[in-house]
Amino acid sequence: MLPKIAAFVLVASVLIGILAFSQWSTEPLKVSGFIEADEIRLGSRVGGRVRAVYAKEGDAVKP
């Protein structure tokens, strides 16, 4: 009976601690990392059709 009560008190204490910490820390979480995009949308300043593309995938180009 005592181990069950001790386990309950431990779990309750951990949950209360997590809840208290989440309420105490109101600042937004800041993390660093990389974002990869699978889909992009491009627009052109001039209308028309593309006749040829002279760059290959992975080539360095100038703007």
Secondary structure, DSSP 8 states (H G I E B T S, - for coil): -HHHHHHHHHHHHHHHHHHHHHHH--S----------S------SS-S--------TT-----
